[in-house]
Structures are given as C-alpha cells and as structure tokens.
C-alpha cells in the first residue's frame, strides 16, 4: 500500500462513493418513469442493492461497484 495513503483518504473515497450513489438515486432512479420499475425492488438508499440495471444506470453502477470494492479493500488494510 502507498505509505502516503491514510485512513482520512479512505474516508474521503468512501464519502465520494456515497455521494456518487446518492446522485444516481436522486437524479436518475427516482425520476425514472419506466414501467419495468414497478416490477422490481428499488433501493434508493443503496442503488448497488437495487434490482434495476437499466441502460441509464448500468455503467454507473459498475463504476460504483468497483469503487465500493476498492474502498472495502483499503479499509481492510487499516484494521
């Protein structure tokens, strides 16, 4: 691990991930009016757990999943 990386950096990345997910939820998922949405379990709090993977969010959620994995990996090194 990069010796210059510290726990506050990880907290920053975690916060950025959370803000990214919140923006997906607030700006894409909530206003969505697609009919398929009615048949799915929609999780506005954590879009990573949401069943919907429409083309509007699919790539964004893949990016968020990768960020989430990296944050968890970095946090595990500080325990």
SEKOL-129616 format. One record per atom (N, C-alpha, C): residue number from 0; residue in three letters; atom name; z, x, y. Coordinates in pm, whole numbers, padded with zeros to 5 digits, m for minus. Layout:
<rolums>
<NUM,"ALA","CA",<Z,X,Y>>
...
</rolums>
This chain:
<rolums>
<0,"UNK","N",<00000,00084,m00118>>
<0,"UNK","CA",<00000,00000,00000>>
<0,"UNK","C",<00000,00088,00124>>
<1,"UNK","N",<m00065,00040,00224>>
<1,"UNK","CA",<m00071,00110,00352>>
<1,"UNK","C",<00070,00121,00409>>
<2,"UNK","N",<00118,00244,00434>>
<2,"UNK","CA",<00255,00262,00484>>
<2,"UNK","C",<00277,00200,00622>>
<3,"UNK","N",<00171,00174,00693>>
<3,"UNK","CA",<00186,00113,00826>>
<3,"UNK","C",<00206,m00038,00818>>
<4,"UNK","N",<00181,m00095,00702>>
<4,"UNK","CA",<00199,m00238,00683>>
<4,"UNK","C",<00347,m00269,00666>>
<5,"UNK","N",<00394,m00370,00737>>
<5,"UNK","CA",<00535,m00407,00724>>
<5,"UNK","C",<00546,m00557,00702>>
<6,"UNK","N",<00668,m00602,00680>>
<6,"UNK","CA",<00691,m00743,00648>>
<6,"UNK","C",<00647,m00834,00763>>
<7,"UNK","N",<00660,m00791,00886>>
<7,"UNK","CA",<00615,m00872,01000>>
<7,"UNK","C",<00463,m00891,00999>>
<8,"UNK","N",<00391,m00789,00954>>
<8,"UNK","CA",<00246,m00803,00940>>
<8,"UNK","C",<00214,m00912,00837>>
<9,"UNK","N",<00285,m00911,00728>>
<9,"UNK","CA",<00263,m01010,00624>>
<9,"UNK","C",<00294,m01150,00676>>
<10,"UNK","N",<00401,m01162,00752>>
<10,"UNK","CA",<00436,m01291,00813>>
<10,"UNK","C",<00324,m01337,00907>>
<11,"UNK","N",<00264,m01245,00979>>
<11,"UNK","CA",<00152,m01278,01067>>
<11,"UNK","C",<00034,m01331,00986>>
<12,"UNK","N",<00000,m01263,00876>>
<12,"UNK","CA",<m00111,m01308,00791>>
<12,"UNK","C",<m00080,m01444,00730>>
<13,"UNK","N",<00045,m01463,00691>>
<13,"UNK","CA",<00087,m01591,00633>>
<13,"UNK","C",<00074,m01703,00738>>
<14,"UNK","N",<00116,m01676,00858>>
<14,"UNK","CA",<00106,m01772,00966>>
<14,"UNK","C",<m00041,m01803,00998>>
<15,"UNK","N",<m00124,m01700,00997>>
<15,"UNK","CA",<m00267,m01720,01023>>
<15,"UNK","C",<m00330,m01806,00914>>
<16,"UNK","N",<m00293,m01782,00789>>
<16,"UNK","CA",<m00342,m01864,00678>>
<16,"UNK","C",<m00301,m02009,00698>>
<17,"UNK","N",<m00174,m02030,00734>>
<17,"UNK","CA",<m00124,m02167,00754>>
<17,"UNK","C",<m00195,m02236,00870>>
<18,"UNK","N",<m00220,m02164,00977>>
<18,"UNK","CA",<m00293,m02220,01091>>
<18,"UNK","C",<m00437,m02256,01051>>
<19,"UNK","N",<m00499,m02170,00972>>
<19,"UNK","CA",<m00634,m02193,00924>>
<19,"UNK","C",<m00639,m02322,00840>>
<20,"UNK","N",<m00543,m02337,00749>>
<20,"UNK","CA",<m00537,m02456,00665>>
<20,"UNK","C",<m00508,m02582,00748>>
<21,"UNK","N",<m00421,m02568,00846>>
<21,"UNK","CA",<m00390,m02682,00933>>
<21,"UNK","C",<m00515,m02727,01009>>
<22,"UNK","N",<m00592,m02632,01057>>
<22,"UNK","CA",<m00716,m02665,01128>>
<22,"UNK","C",<m00817,m02733,01036>>
<23,"UNK","N",<m00828,m02688,00913>>
<23,"UNK","CA",<m00916,m02755,00817>>
<23,"UNK","C",<m00873,m02899,00800>>
<24,"UNK","N",<m00744,m02917,00778>>
<24,"UNK","CA",<m00690,m03051,00757>>
<24,"UNK","C",<m00710,m03141,00878>>
<25,"UNK","N",<m00670,m03093,00994>>
<25,"UNK","CA",<m00673,m03175,01116>>
<25,"UNK","C",<m00813,m03201,01168>>
<26,"UNK","N",<m00900,m03100,01161>>
<26,"UNK","CA",<m01030,m03110,01226>>
<26,"UNK","C",<m01146,m03147,01134>>
<27,"UNK","N",<m01126,m03133,01004>>
<27,"UNK","CA",<m01233,m03166,00910>>
<27,"UNK","C",<m01192,m03279,00816>>
<28,"UNK","N",<m01079,m03264,00749>>
<28,"UNK","CA",<m01041,m03360,00645>>
<28,"UNK","C",<m00995,m03495,00699>>
<29,"UNK","N",<m00903,m03494,00793>>
<29,"UNK","CA",<m00852,m03621,00844>>
<29,"UNK","C",<m00960,m03709,00907>>
<30,"UNK","N",<m01049,m03654,00989>>
<30,"UNK","CA",<m01151,m03740,01049>>
<30,"UNK","C",<m01265,m03778,00953>>
<31,"UNK","N",<m01270,m03718,00836>>
<31,"UNK","CA",<m01378,m03744,00741>>
<31,"UNK","C",<m01379,m03891,00697>>
<32,"UNK","N",<m01499,m03947,00690>>
<32,"UNK","CA",<m01513,m04087,00651>>
<32,"UNK","C",<m01598,m04103,00524>>
<33,"UNK","N",<m01613,m03998,00448>>
<33,"UNK","CA",<m01690,m04005,00323>>
<33,"UNK","C",<m01623,m04101,00225>>
<34,"UNK","N",<m01702,m04181,00156>>
<34,"UNK","CA",<m01650,m04279,00060>>
<34,"UNK","C",<m01577,m04213,m00057>>
<35,"UNK","N",<m01623,m04095,m00098>>
<35,"UNK","CA",<m01561,m04025,m00211>>
<35,"UNK","C",<m01415,m03993,m00185>>
<36,"UNK","N",<m01379,m03984,m00060>>
<36,"UNK","CA",<m01242,m03951,m00020>>
<36,"UNK","C",<m01142,m04056,m00070>>
<37,"UNK","N",<m01186,m04180,m00080>>
<37,"UNK","CA",<m01099,m04289,m00124>>
<37,"UNK","C",<m01057,m04273,m00270>>
<38,"UNK","N",<m01134,m04201,m00348>>
<38,"UNK","CA",<m01109,m04187,m00492>>
<38,"UNK","C",<m01032,m04060,m00527>>
<39,"UNK","N",<m00996,m03982,m00428>>
<39,"UNK","CA",<m00933,m03852,m00453>>
<39,"UNK","C",<m00793,m03845,m00396>>
<40,"UNK","N",<m00716,m03756,m00454>>
<40,"UNK","CA",<m00584,m03727,m00400>>
<40,"UNK","C",<m00604,m03627,m00285>>
<41,"UNK","N",<m00578,m03672,m00165>>
<41,"UNK","CA",<m00599,m03589,m00047>>
<41,"UNK","C",<m00463,m03534,m00002>>
<42,"UNK","N",<m00457,m03404,00013>>
<42,"UNK","CA",<m00332,m03339,00055>>
<42,"UNK","C",<m00356,m03273,00191>>
<43,"UNK","N",<m00316,m03344,00296>>
<43,"UNK","CA",<m00336,m03292,00431>>
<43,"UNK","C",<m00238,m03179,00464>>
<44,"UNK","N",<m00125,m03176,00398>>
<44,"UNK","CA",<m00026,m03072,00423>>
<44,"UNK","C",<m00074,m02938,00367>>
<45,"UNK","N",<m00129,m02941,00246>>
<45,"UNK","CA",<m00179,m02819,00185>>
<45,"UNK","C",<m00318,m02845,00126>>
<46,"UNK","N",<m00422,m02826,00206>>
<46,"UNK","CA",<m00558,m02852,00156>>
<46,"UNK","C",<m00596,m02771,00032>>
<47,"UNK","N",<m00524,m02663,00005>>
<47,"UNK","CA",<m00553,m02587,m00117>>
<47,"UNK","C",<m00522,m02668,m00242>>
<48,"UNK","N",<m00431,m02765,m00230>>
<48,"UNK","CA",<m00394,m02850,m00342>>
<48,"UNK","C",<m00473,m02981,m00346>>
<49,"UNK","N",<m00561,m02999,m00252>>
<49,"UNK","CA",<m00639,m03121,m00240>>
<49,"UNK","C",<m00750,m03124,m00345>>
<50,"UNK","N",<m00780,m03243,m00396>>
<50,"UNK","CA",<m00887,m03258,m00495>>
<50,"UNK","C",<m01026,m03246,m00434>>
<51,"UNK","N",<m01040,m03278,m00308>>
<51,"UNK","CA",<m01171,m03279,m00244>>
<51,"UNK","C",<m01221,m03137,m00220>>
<52,"UNK","N",<m01345,m03117,m00257>>
<52,"UNK","CA",<m01411,m02989,m00231>>
<52,"UNK","C",<m01553,m03017,m00179>>
<53,"UNK","N",<m01560,m03107,m00082>>
<53,"UNK","CA",<m01691,m03142,m00027>>
<53,"UNK","C",<m01754,m03018,00037>>
<54,"UNK","N",<m01882,m03027,00064>>
<54,"UNK","CA",<m01951,m02909,00116>>
<54,"UNK","C",<m01900,m02866,00253>>
<55,"UNK","N",<m01837,m02957,00327>>
<55,"UNK","CA",<m01784,m02921,00459>>
<55,"UNK","C",<m01665,m02825,00448>>
<56,"UNK","N",<m01588,m02835,00340>>
<56,"UNK","CA",<m01468,m02752,00329>>
<56,"UNK","C",<m01470,m02653,00213>>
<57,"UNK","N",<m01566,m02664,00126>>
<57,"UNK","CA",<m01567,m02580,00005>>
<57,"UNK","C",<m01557,m02431,00037>>
<58,"UNK","N",<m01643,m02380,00122>>
<58,"UNK","CA",<m01641,m02237,00155>>
<58,"UNK","C",<m01515,m02199,00232>>
<59,"UNK","N",<m01472,m02287,00320>>
<59,"UNK","CA",<m01350,m02259,00397>>
<59,"UNK","C",<m01228,m02251,00306>>
<60,"UNK","N",<m01220,m02341,00208>>
<60,"UNK","CA",<m01107,m02338,00116>>
<60,"UNK","C",<m01113,m02219,00022>>
<61,"UNK","N",<m01232,m02171,m00008>>
<61,"UNK","CA",<m01244,m02049,m00088>>
<61,"UNK","C",<m01189,m01930,m00008>>
<62,"UNK","N",<m01222,m01924,00119>>
<62,"UNK","CA",<m01168,m01819,00206>>
<62,"UNK","C",<m01015,m01831,00213>>
<63,"UNK","N",<m00967,m01953,00232>>
<63,"UNK","CA",<m00821,m01975,00241>>
<63,"UNK","C",<m00751,m01939,00110>>
<64,"UNK","N",<m00814,m01968,m00002>>
<64,"UNK","CA",<m00756,m01932,m00132>>
<64,"UNK","C",<m00746,m01781,m00145>>
<65,"UNK","N",<m00848,m01710,m00102>>
<65,"UNK","CA",<m00844,m01563,m00107>>
<65,"UNK","C",<m00735,m01508,m00015>>
<66,"UNK","N",<m00722,m01567,00104>>
<66,"UNK","CA",<m00615,m01526,00196>>
<66,"UNK","C",<m00478,m01552,00134>>
<67,"UNK","N",<m00464,m01668,00074>>
<67,"UNK","CA",<m00338,m01706,00012>>
<67,"UNK","C",<m00300,m01608,m00099>>
<68,"UNK","N",<m00397,m01572,m00181>>
<68,"UNK","CA",<m00371,m01476,m00289>>
<68,"UNK","C",<m00329,m01340,m00235>>
<69,"UNK","N",<m00395,m01296,m00130>>
<69,"UNK","CA",<m00363,m01165,m00071>>
<69,"UNK","C",<m00224,m01167,m00008>>
<70,"UNK","N",<m00190,m01275,00061>>
<70,"UNK","CA",<m00057,m01287,00121>>
<70,"UNK","C",<00050,m01282,00011>>
<71,"UNK","N",<00029,m01356,m00097>>
<71,"UNK","CA",<00127,m01356,m00207>>
<71,"UNK","C",<00139,m01217,m00270>>
<72,"UNK","N",<00027,m01150,m00284>>
<72,"UNK","CA",<00028,m01015,m00340>>
<72,"UNK","C",<00107,m00919,m00251>>
<73,"UNK","N",<00082,m00925,m00121>>
<73,"UNK","CA",<00153,m00838,m00027>>
<73,"UNK","C",<00303,m00870,m00024>>
<74,"UNK","N",<00336,m00998,m00025>>
<74,"UNK","CA",<00477,m01038,m00022>>
<74,"UNK","C",<00550,m00989,m00145>>
<75,"UNK","N",<00483,m00989,m00261>>
<75,"UNK","CA",<00548,m00946,m00384>>
<75,"UNK","C",<00583,m00797,m00381>>
<76,"UNK","N",<00512,m00720,m00301>>
<76,"UNK","CA",<00540,m00577,m00289>>
<76,"UNK","C",<00661,m00548,m00202>>
<77,"UNK","N",<00706,m00648,m00127>>
<77,"UNK","CA",<00821,m00630,m00041>>
<77,"UNK","C",<00950,m00686,m00099>>
<78,"UNK","N",<00941,m00737,m00220>>
<78,"UNK","CA",<01062,m00795,m00283>>
<78,"UNK","C",<01140,m00690,m00355>>
</rolums>
